[in-house]
């Protein structure tokens, strides 16, 4: 293997690693945007029933 072939092989490996790195960074950046769009439902009106809490407390003892 002469120097020219070794240089071309090295450049090819470098470009492959560089493209892999860029693709991984792009994937990580787009994944964060997808996760940010998901909204958790918010329950605004809720009532606590004391009878249920008392019966659960009695079951624990």
Secondary structure, 3 states (H helix, E strand, C coil): CCHHHHHHHHHHHHHHHHHHHHHHHHHHHHHHHHHHHCCCCCCCCCCCCHHHHHHHHHHHC
